[in-house]
Amino acid sequence: MKASQTRILTTHAGSLPRPARLAALHARRFAGEAVEQKEFEAEAAAAVAQAIANQVEAGVDIGNNGEAPRESYVTYMRERLSGLGGRSAHPMMADMARYPGFLALRAQASRGRGGSVDMAAAPRAIGPVAYTGGRLIAAECAQLADGLASAERPFVEAFVSSPSPGLVALAIQNAHYACLADYVDVVAGALAQEYRAIVEAGFVLQIDAPDLAMERHAVFADKPLGEFLAFVRLIVSALNRALIAVPRERVRLHVCWGNYEGPHDLDVGLGEIWPEIAKADVGAFMISMANPRHAHEVQYLAGGAFPAGAIFIPGVIDTTTNYVEHPEVVALRILEAAAAIGDPRRIIAGTDCGFESSTGFGAVAPDVAWAKLAALREGARIASGRLFG
């Protein structure tokens, strides 16, 4: 994994705005409608090429395919795992449910929304689960490699994301295995194949793990904190087993409290979960730090609490608001992260989350999203001057 040796590098958390035509095809496929495969593949390839070009223009150093070929950051697994069917029933975020006025406002804003994929409509595990997506992940990686080659390899490095065992286990719920631990173990074994394929294709692997924070105010909202921490331990242990054949320096772990604009006043504190998350055998930790609920929590990573030698990728851009951050604000956030870790070479500036985690549910207008990434680049330039001279 590349480090910020002479300047602060920039990256983002994965999903980027999808073109309208591709979004419509994703929505139709997710709804079970017949879609011409060649048409879908052509639109996805064009979207990947455009995502690469837009990232280059915005100044992203470590980029990806924008997750254009995927309908969302987790439900795409319905095409890569066997044993699935029916429908899961993930609970609403507790912070949303406690504010009826917010729910009404959200419903009004989403009224008439088309071309979208509802992550709450994921299938369930109703039989033995196994990974069947080898051909699909190979094709996705090859498509990204071709796009990068056509663009004359524009990034310092490229990454491909994949969900954590806990994210899959709670989004695609268990209706087959005796207990959650058994299900998580099987899912981890299945995902290990995708993890290895990504790294063997020459990309950095990003593990998306909002479950390690967000599920405290969802599935575990009515349970004691200790029960949630036990879940975090279970998932980190399973993740480490799944990564046993993957060099840790090729893996970054993304943790957030949910990529939605909402109260978030029931979020678990980073200080409560960090001791368990820090045990993940990865080379970098990407943590949501720009949002108003957790911006102060960089303090919990100071004083040697951050794993020695690991890279810190703080979110310094909020992906749920259409404010375009001032570059000076971005620079200050980077400087604060560097002070906490004690070494600017171990800082890469990132975003809190993706800009369109699920097709059709991006909170930020596409043109604003690119402007925010440009502000990330400029803020990193300012911070680089202050940190490296």
C-alpha positions in Angstrom: 0.0 0.0 0.0 1.4 3.4 -1.0 2.1 5.8 1.8 2.3 9.6 1.8 6.1 9.8 1.6 6.5 13.4 0.4 2.9 14.7 0.3 -0.5 13.7 1.6 -2.2 11.3 -0.8 -5.9 11.4 -1.4 -8.5 8.7 -1.8 -12.2 8.0 -1.2 -14.4 5.3 0.2 -15.6 3.6 -3.0 -19.0 4.5 -4.5 -19.3 7.4 -6.9 -22.3 8.8 -8.7 -23.6 6.4 -11.3 -24.9 7.6 -14.7 -28.7 7.7 -15.0 -28.8 5.0 -17.7 -26.8 2.6 -15.6 -28.8 3.3 -12.5 -32.0 2.5 -14.3 -30.5 -0.8 -15.4 -29.3 -1.7 -11.9 -32.8 -0.9 -10.5 -34.5 -3.1 -13.1 -32.1 -6.0 -12.6 -32.6 -5.7 -8.8 -36.4 -5.8 -9.2 -36.1 -9.0 -11.2 -36.8 -7.5 -14.6 -35.0 -8.9 -17.7 -32.1 -6.7 -18.8 -30.0 -7.3 -21.9 -26.6 -8.4 -20.6 -24.6 -6.8 -23.4 -26.4 -3.5 -22.8 -25.7 -3.7 -19.1 -22.0 -4.6 -19.6 -21.5 -1.7 -22.1 -23.1 0.8 -19.8 -21.1 -0.4 -16.8 -17.8 -0.3 -18.8 -18.6 3.3 -20.0 -19.4 4.3 -16.4 -16.1 2.9 -15.1 -14.2 4.8 -17.8 -16.0 8.0 -16.8 -15.5 7.4 -13.1 -11.8 7.1 -13.7 -11.7 10.2 -15.8 -13.7 12.2 -13.2 -11.4 11.0 -10.4 -8.3 12.1 -12.3 -9.8 15.5 -13.0 -10.7 15.9 -9.3 -7.1 15.0 -8.3 -7.7 11.6 -6.6 -4.5 9.7 -6.0 -5.8 6.3 -5.0 -9.0 5.5 -7.0 -11.2 2.7 -8.1 -14.1 1.9 -10.6 -16.6 4.0 -8.6 -18.4 0.7 -7.8 -20.3 1.3 -11.1 -20.8 -2.4 -11.9 -22.4 -3.0 -8.5 -26.0 -2.1 -7.5 -24.8 -1.4 -3.9 -21.9 -2.0 -1.6 -23.4 -5.3 -0.2 -26.5 -6.5 -2.1 -24.4 -7.3 -5.1 -23.4 -10.4 -3.2 -26.8 -11.9 -4.1 -25.1 -12.8 -7.4 -22.0 -14.1 -5.9 -23.3 -16.4 -3.1 -25.3 -19.5 -3.3 -28.0 -20.5 -0.8 -29.9 -17.2 -1.0 -33.6 -16.5 -1.4 -36.6 -14.7 0.1 -36.1 -11.3 1.7 -34.3 -10.0 4.8 -35.8 -7.5 7.3 -33.1 -5.3 8.6 -34.4 -2.9 11.3 -34.5 0.8 10.8 -31.7 2.9 12.4 -32.8 3.7 15.9 -31.8 7.4 15.6 -34.3 7.8 12.7 -37.1 6.0 14.5 -37.0 8.3 17.5 -37.7 11.5 15.4 -41.0 11.2 13.5 -40.5 14.7 12.1 -37.2 13.6 10.5 -38.9 10.5 9.0 -41.6 12.7 7.5 -39.0 15.0 6.0 -37.0 12.1 4.6 -40.2 10.5 3.1 -41.1 13.8 1.5 -37.6 14.2 0.0 -37.6 10.6 -1.4 -41.1 10.7 -2.8 -41.1 9.9 -6.5 -37.5 8.7 -6.5 -36.9 6.3 -9.4 -34.0 4.1 -10.5 -33.0 3.1 -7.0 -32.0 -0.1 -5.1 -33.2 -0.6 -1.6 -30.5 -2.3 0.5 -33.2 -3.3 3.0 -34.6 -5.6 0.4 -31.6 -8.0 0.4 -32.3 -11.7 0.2 -31.8 -14.2 3.1 -29.6 -17.2 3.6 -32.0 -20.1 3.2 -29.5 -22.8 2.3 -25.8 -23.6 2.4 -23.8 -20.5 1.5 -20.8 -20.7 -0.8 -18.9 -18.3 -3.0 -19.9 -18.6 -6.6 -18.6 -15.2 -7.8 -15.1 -16.1 -9.0 -15.9 -15.3 -12.6 -17.7 -12.0 -11.7 -14.9 -10.6 -9.5 -12.3 -11.6 -12.1 -14.3 -9.8 -14.8 -14.7 -6.7 -12.5 -11.0 -6.5 -11.8 -10.1 -7.0 -15.4 -12.5 -4.3 -16.4 -10.9 -1.9 -14.0 -7.4 -2.9 -15.1 -8.4 -2.2 -18.7 -9.8 1.2 -17.8 -6.7 2.2 -16.0 -4.5 1.0 -18.9 -6.6 3.1 -21.3 -6.2 6.1 -19.1 -2.5 5.5 -19.0 -2.5 4.4 -15.3 -3.6 7.7 -13.8 -3.6 6.7 -10.1 -0.7 6.2 -7.6 -2.6 3.0 -6.7 -6.1 1.5 -7.2 -8.4 -0.3 -4.9 -11.4 -2.6 -5.0 -13.9 -2.9 -2.1 -15.6 -6.0 -0.7 -18.0 -6.3 2.4 -17.0 -7.6 5.8 -18.4 -10.9 7.0 -20.5 -9.0 9.5 -22.0 -6.7 6.9 -23.1 -9.6 4.8 -24.4 -11.6 7.7 -26.6 -8.8 9.0 -27.7 -7.4 5.6 -28.3 -10.9 4.1 -29.8 -12.4 7.2 -29.5 -16.0 8.4 -32.4 -18.4 8.0 -30.5 -21.5 7.7 -27.6 -21.9 10.1 -27.9 -22.8 13.8 -26.6 -19.5 15.1 -25.0 -16.2 14.0 -21.5 -17.3 14.8 -21.8 -20.4 12.5 -23.2 -18.2 9.7 -20.5 -15.6 10.1 -17.9 -18.3 9.9 -19.3 -19.6 6.6 -19.6 -16.2 5.1 -16.0 -15.3 6.1 -14.8 -18.4 4.3 -16.8 -17.5 1.2 -15.6 -13.9 1.2 -12.0 -15.0 1.6 -12.1 -16.0 -2.1 -13.1 -12.6 -3.2 -10.5 -10.9 -0.9 -7.7 -13.0 -2.4 -8.9 -12.5 -6.0 -8.8 -8.7 -5.6 -5.3 -8.7 -4.2 -4.0 -11.2 -6.7 -5.4 -9.0 -9.5 -3.0 -6.3 -8.2 -5.3 -4.0 -6.3 -5.5 -2.9 -2.7 -8.4 -4.6 -0.9 -10.8 -2.3 0.9 -13.1 -4.1 3.5 -16.3 -2.2 4.0 -17.3 -2.7 7.6 -20.0 -0.3 8.8 -21.3 -3.2 10.8 -18.5 -2.6 13.3 -20.1 0.8 14.3 -23.5 1.3 12.6 -25.2 -1.9 13.8 -25.0 -0.7 17.4 -28.0 1.6 16.6 -29.7 -0.9 14.3 -29.6 -4.7 15.0 -28.1 -4.1 18.5 -30.1 -1.0 19.4 -32.1 -2.6 22.2 -29.2 -4.8 23.5 -26.5 -4.1 26.0 -23.3 -2.5 24.8 -21.4 -5.7 25.8 -23.4 -7.8 23.4 -22.5 -5.5 20.6 -18.8 -5.5 21.5 -19.0 -9.3 21.5 -20.3 -9.1 18.0 -17.5 -6.8 17.0 -15.0 -9.3 18.4 -16.7 -12.1 16.5 -16.5 -10.2 13.2 -12.9 -9.0 13.6 -11.8 -12.6 14.4 -13.7 -13.9 11.4 -12.2 -11.2 9.2 -8.7 -12.0 10.3 -9.3 -15.7 9.4 -10.6 -14.6 6.0 -7.5 -12.5 5.4 -4.9 -15.1 6.5 -3.6 -15.5 3.0 -3.7 -11.8 2.2 -0.7 -9.5 3.0 -1.9 -7.1 5.6 -0.2 -4.2 3.9 -2.6 -4.7 0.9 -5.7 -4.3 3.0 -7.5 -1.2 4.3 -10.6 -1.4 6.6 -13.4 1.1 6.3 -15.5 1.8 9.4 -18.4 4.2 9.6 -21.8 4.8 11.4 -24.0 4.7 8.3 -23.8 6.8 5.1 -27.0 8.8 5.7 -27.8 12.3 6.8 -29.7 11.8 10.1 -29.5 12.6 13.9 -26.9 9.9 14.7 -27.4 10.7 18.4 -27.5 7.0 19.2 -24.2 6.2 17.6 -21.7 4.2 19.6 -18.6 6.2 20.5 -15.3 5.4 18.7 -13.6 5.1 22.1 -15.9 2.2 23.0 -15.3 0.2 19.9 -11.8 1.1 18.9 -9.9 -1.3 21.2 -11.6 -4.2 19.3 -11.4 -2.7 15.8 -7.7 -2.1 16.2 -7.2 -5.9 16.4 -8.0 -6.2 12.7 -5.0 -7.6 10.8 -5.0 -4.8 8.2 -2.5 -2.2 7.0 -4.8 0.8 7.1 -7.9 2.0 8.9 -10.3 4.3 7.1 -12.6 6.0 9.7 -15.5 8.5 9.3 -14.1 11.6 10.9 -15.7 14.6 9.1 -19.3 14.2 10.2 -20.4 16.4 13.1 -21.1 13.5 15.5 -17.6 12.0 15.4 -15.1 14.7 14.3 -13.8 15.1 17.8 -13.0 11.4 18.2 -9.6 11.5 16.5 -8.4 11.9 20.1 -9.0 8.2 20.8 -6.4 7.3 18.2 -3.6 9.4 19.9 -1.1 8.3 22.5 -0.1 5.1 20.9 -3.7 3.8 20.5 -3.3 3.5 16.8 -1.5 0.3 15.6 2.2 0.8 15.0 3.1 1.1 11.4 -0.6 1.2 10.2 -1.9 3.9 7.9 -4.7 6.2 9.0 -7.2 7.3 6.4 -9.4 9.9 8.1 -12.6 10.9 6.5 -12.1 14.7 6.0 -15.0 15.1 3.5 -18.6 14.5 4.5 -20.5 12.4 1.9 -24.0 13.2 3.2 -24.1 17.0 2.7 -23.9 19.2 -0.3 -21.7 21.7 1.5 -18.3 21.8 -0.4 -15.7 21.8 2.4 -13.3 24.8 2.3 -9.8 23.5 1.5 -8.5 25.1 4.8 -11.0 23.0 6.8 -9.8 19.9 5.0 -6.2 20.8 5.7 -7.0 21.4 9.4 -8.6 18.0 9.7 -5.6 16.4 8.0 -3.2 18.2 10.4 -5.2 17.0 13.4 -5.1 13.4 12.2 -1.3 13.7 11.6 -0.8 15.1 15.1 -2.8 12.2 16.6 -0.8 9.5 14.8 2.5 11.4 15.1 3.7 10.7 11.5 2.3 12.5 8.4 3.6 9.7 6.2 1.0 7.4 7.7 -1.9 9.7 6.7 -4.0 9.4 3.6 -6.8 11.9 3.2 -10.2 10.3 2.5 -14.0 10.7 2.6 -16.3 9.6 5.3 -18.1 7.1 3.0 -19.1 6.7 -0.6 -21.2 9.1 -2.6 -23.8 6.6 -3.8 -23.5 3.5 -1.6 -26.7 2.2 -3.1 -27.9 3.0 -6.6 -30.2 6.0 -6.6 -29.6 6.9 -2.9 -26.8 9.4 -3.2 -27.4 12.4 -0.9 -24.9 14.6 -2.8 -25.5 15.9 -6.3 -23.0 14.4 -8.8 -21.4 17.8 -9.7 -21.1 18.7 -6.0 -19.5 15.3 -5.3 -16.7 16.0 -7.8 -16.3 19.5 -6.3 -15.9 18.0 -2.9 -13.2 15.6 -4.2 -11.4 18.6 -5.7 -11.6 20.3 -2.3 -10.0 17.2 -0.8 -7.1 17.5 -3.3 -6.6 21.2 -2.5 -6.8 20.6 1.2 -4.3 17.8 1.0 -2.0 20.2 -1.0 -2.2 22.8 1.8 -1.6 20.3 4.5 1.3 18.8 2.6 3.0 22.2 2.5 2.6 22.5 6.3 3.6 19.0 7.1 6.4 18.3 4.6 7.6 21.8 3.8 
